Amino acid sequence: MPRFLHLVVVGGCPDRPYLGVSARSTMTGYDPLTFTRQTAERIATDLNKDACGLTASWDGDSLIFNATEEYNGDAFTEAVVPDEHGHYTIEAFWPWSVWSEDLDPDEHRRAFARGARTSHEPTDPLYSGTVRTAWQQGRNEAEQWLKPALRGQCRPHQHLVTPERKPLEAPSAPSLPNPARRQR
């Protein structure tokens, strides 16, 4: 099944782009996206900075979302457990927006996105210090998706991340499950 990388932000909060995977090449904004543990941790940290009525915490390997009634009028607790590869599929708790370089002047976030999108190219020689680090983080995160550990082996995908949303091909990878469960 083809998988597509997306650079997204939580709708209306362009704090930083998150690199996630979907089975669809385009997004509606409420599609579930799958993230690495590292990205899920960043999402939880960023979510807890906002006083919107939705928080995230960790219980072992489970990512727990808690919403008060002030959040969309529906109090709930949702546990997201990792799949067999340690990835987290986060459902539609908020709208995702495609991250746009045109709308984000932050040099570090732009470098992160460029590293994720151009993981097959050498680093820009003009990047230095923390900007180079952000670029490397984007590259490393994309490479986690481009070279997933399937059955204990690292198998590179044929397609790299590009703004044109080419699919990542993982012929031996099972389809991505929906591990989120709603508990009321």
QUITANOR-V530266 format. One record per residue. RES is the residue in one small letter. SS is DSSP state (alpha for helix, beta for strand, coil for the rest). BURIAL is + if it has 16 or more other ideal C-beta (glycine too) atoms within 10 Angstrom, else -. Layout:
res:RES ss:SS burial:BURIAL
res:RES ss:SS burial:BURIAL
This chain:
res:m ss:coil burial:-
res:p ss:coil burial:-
res:r ss:beta burial:+
res:f ss:beta burial:+
res:l ss:beta burial:+
res:h ss:beta burial:+
res:l ss:beta burial:+
res:v ss:beta burial:+
res:v ss:beta burial:+
res:v ss:beta burial:+
res:g ss:coil burial:-
res:g ss:coil burial:-
res:c ss:beta burial:-
res:p ss:beta burial:-
res:d ss:beta burial:+
res:r ss:beta burial:+
res:p ss:beta burial:+
res:y ss:beta burial:+
res:l ss:beta burial:+
res:g ss:beta burial:+
res:v ss:beta burial:+
res:s ss:beta burial:+
res:a ss:coil burial:-
res:r ss:coil burial:-
res:s ss:coil burial:-
res:t ss:coil burial:-
res:m ss:coil burial:+
res:t ss:coil burial:-
res:g ss:coil burial:-
res:y ss:coil burial:-
res:d ss:coil burial:+
res:p ss:coil burial:+
res:l ss:beta burial:+
res:t ss:beta burial:+
res:f ss:beta burial:+
res:t ss:coil burial:+
res:r ss:alpha burial:-
res:q ss:alpha burial:-
res:t ss:alpha burial:+
res:a ss:alpha burial:+
res:e ss:alpha burial:-
res:r ss:alpha burial:+
res:i ss:alpha burial:+
res:a ss:alpha burial:+
res:t ss:alpha burial:-
res:d ss:alpha burial:+
res:l ss:alpha burial:+
res:n ss:alpha burial:-
res:k ss:alpha burial:-
res:d ss:coil burial:-
res:a ss:coil burial:-
res:c ss:coil burial:+
res:g ss:coil burial:-
res:l ss:beta burial:+
res:t ss:beta burial:+
res:a ss:beta burial:+
res:s ss:beta burial:-
res:w ss:beta burial:-
res:d ss:beta burial:-
res:g ss:coil burial:-
res:d ss:coil burial:-
res:s ss:beta burial:-
res:l ss:beta burial:+
res:i ss:beta burial:+
res:f ss:beta burial:+
res:n ss:beta burial:-
res:a ss:beta burial:+
res:t ss:coil burial:-
res:e ss:coil burial:-
res:e ss:coil burial:-
res:y ss:coil burial:+
res:n ss:coil burial:-
res:g ss:coil burial:-
res:d ss:coil burial:-
res:a ss:coil burial:-
res:f ss:beta burial:+
res:t ss:beta burial:-
res:e ss:beta burial:+
res:a ss:beta burial:-
res:v ss:beta burial:+
res:v ss:coil burial:-
res:p ss:coil burial:+
res:d ss:coil burial:-
res:e ss:coil burial:-
res:h ss:coil burial:-
res:g ss:coil burial:-
res:h ss:coil burial:+
res:y ss:beta burial:+
res:t ss:beta burial:+
res:i ss:beta burial:+
res:e ss:coil burial:+
res:a ss:coil burial:-
res:f ss:coil burial:+
res:w ss:coil burial:+
res:p ss:coil burial:-
res:w ss:beta burial:+
res:s ss:beta burial:+
res:v ss:beta burial:-
res:w ss:coil burial:+
res:s ss:coil burial:-
res:e ss:alpha burial:-
res:d ss:alpha burial:-
res:l ss:alpha burial:-
res:d ss:coil burial:+
res:p ss:coil burial:-
res:d ss:coil burial:-
res:e ss:alpha burial:-
res:h ss:alpha burial:+
res:r ss:alpha burial:+
res:r ss:alpha burial:+
res:a ss:alpha burial:+
res:f ss:alpha burial:+
res:a ss:alpha burial:+
res:r ss:alpha burial:+
res:g ss:alpha burial:+
res:a ss:alpha burial:+
res:r ss:alpha burial:+
res:t ss:coil burial:+
res:s ss:coil burial:+
res:h ss:coil burial:-
res:e ss:coil burial:-
res:p ss:coil burial:-
res:t ss:coil burial:+
res:d ss:coil burial:-
res:p ss:coil burial:-
res:l ss:coil burial:-
res:y ss:coil burial:+
res:s ss:coil burial:-
res:g ss:alpha burial:-
res:t ss:alpha burial:-
res:v ss:alpha burial:+
res:r ss:alpha burial:+
res:t ss:alpha burial:-
res:a ss:alpha burial:+
res:w ss:alpha burial:+
res:q ss:alpha burial:-
res:q ss:alpha burial:+
res:g ss:alpha burial:+
res:r ss:alpha burial:+
res:n ss:alpha burial:-
res:e ss:alpha burial:+
res:a ss:alpha burial:+
res:e ss:alpha burial:+
res:q ss:alpha burial:+
res:w ss:alpha burial:+
res:l ss:alpha burial:+
res:k ss:coil burial:-
res:p ss:coil burial:+
res:a ss:beta burial:-
res:l ss:beta burial:-
res:r ss:coil burial:-
res:g ss:coil burial:-
res:q ss:beta burial:-
res:c ss:beta burial:-
res:r ss:coil burial:-
res:p ss:coil burial:-
res:h ss:coil burial:+
res:q ss:coil burial:-
res:h ss:coil burial:+
res:l ss:coil burial:+
res:v ss:coil burial:+
res:t ss:coil burial:-
res:p ss:coil burial:-
res:e ss:coil burial:-
res:r ss:coil burial:+
res:k ss:coil burial:+
res:p ss:coil burial:-
res:l ss:beta burial:+
res:e ss:coil burial:-
res:a ss:coil burial:+
res:p ss:coil burial:-
res:s ss:coil burial:-
res:a ss:coil burial:+
res:p ss:coil burial:-
res:s ss:coil burial:-
res:l ss:coil burial:+
res:p ss:coil burial:-
res:n ss:coil burial:-
res:p ss:coil burial:+
res:a ss:coil burial:+
res:r ss:beta burial:-
res:r ss:beta burial:-
res:q ss:beta burial:-
res:r ss:coil burial:-
